[in-house]
Amino acid sequence: MNPKILDKYIIKTYLKTFFFTALLFSLIAVVIDFSDRLDAFMKSGVSTYEVVMYYYIHWIAFINGLLWPLFALIGVIFFTSRLAKNSEFISILNAGVGFHRLLVPYMVAATFIFVFHLGINHYIVPLGSKIRIPFENKNVWRTTNQTRTKNIHVMLDPTTKLYIRNYRERDSTALDMRIETYHDTELTGFIEAKRASWLGPPNKWQLENYIVRRFEGEKEYLVVRQGSELDTTVNITPTDLTRIKNQHQVLTTPELKEYILQQKNRGIGGTRIFETELYRRSSEPVSIFVLTLIGMALASRKVRGGIGLHLAIGISLGAIFIVLSRFTMTFTNAESLGPVVGVWLPNIVFFLISLVLIRYAQK
């Protein structure tokens, strides 16, 4: 048997089965989601064109980004189990093609899906989410903004700290703003304002009833300057104080890294969900390799019950994998697990399972 012909056949069959599975489940998912959100869409008065173009086109990419590993598992089990049922798998092994050599075309096909999945997770889905999530927030969830309004402490840069006692989102106004400057952890001065109003980009604020104070050693210059109004630049905008629902999904990976770094430098905190999202985008494509190994090892053995039994076991394993992934991500976001450990743990656990299955697979 020519291994190259066999490789091409397996790669072609794997990819065809995978994309057919993705298409079938995507259609089912759209029907279920549409029936669930139909009432909200009707109440919001959006047109069919808007629902399709602003929501479902991008939602399909989003749901596929989440479920492609499961689709890979189902696809591999489906066509491999068919080979085993017709005794073709045993014939291939008897022709001198070793089991581990037979894994090669499976891994090649999985690599193709892996690369595509990386691009989807890191760029395509976030770009689509920039359209989908605002549309969903406006027409489905209605109340989505999470604005910090009281006792806000923010590091504008390593030497400058901002404090706001009260912030009003409706007119972008801060009450009792204080900007402190430090040198080697020593307070060197600050600006206090009873009221600060956002004037617009780039970072322009108007301070009202302000006082500028400076320190030099233990000596305090009580008032360097004061007045009724002062236009100045403060390295923060109203958007830095407001987060929309699922904001971590609308940022491409470079934007996500920049946002996490910026928030940490400012001391705002609350970046755990963003860090989890960053690592998830890479771990889920890797899980395609893990679930491909599991599906191939599981379905290669001819058993009573055939494809039906293999699919039942495979879908059950896939469901357990997804539940475990969501479970560990919940613990990660609750800061019970580190982001790296929480996101990669399901892959590690199921990779160990795949090694056991391969050991006892049809040889």
Secondary structure, DSSP 4 states (H G I P E B T S, - for coil): --HHHHHHHHHHHHHHHHHHHHHHHHHHHHHHHHHHHHHHHHHHT--HHHIIIIIIHHHHHHHHHHHHHHHHHHHHHHHHHHHHHTTHHHHHHHTT--HHHHHHHHHHHHHHHHHHHHHIIIIIHHHHHHHHHHHHIIIII----EE--EEEEEEEETTEEEEEEEEETTTTEEEEEEEEEEETTEEEEEEEEEEEEEEETTTEEEEEEEEEEEEETTEEEEEEEEEEEEEEE-S--GGGGEE-TTGGGSS-HHHHHHHHHHHHHHT----HHHHHHHHHHHHHHHHHHHHHHHHHHHHTS--TTHHHHHHHHHHHHHHHHHHHHHHHHHHHHTTSS-HHHHHHHHHHHHHHHHHHHHHTS--
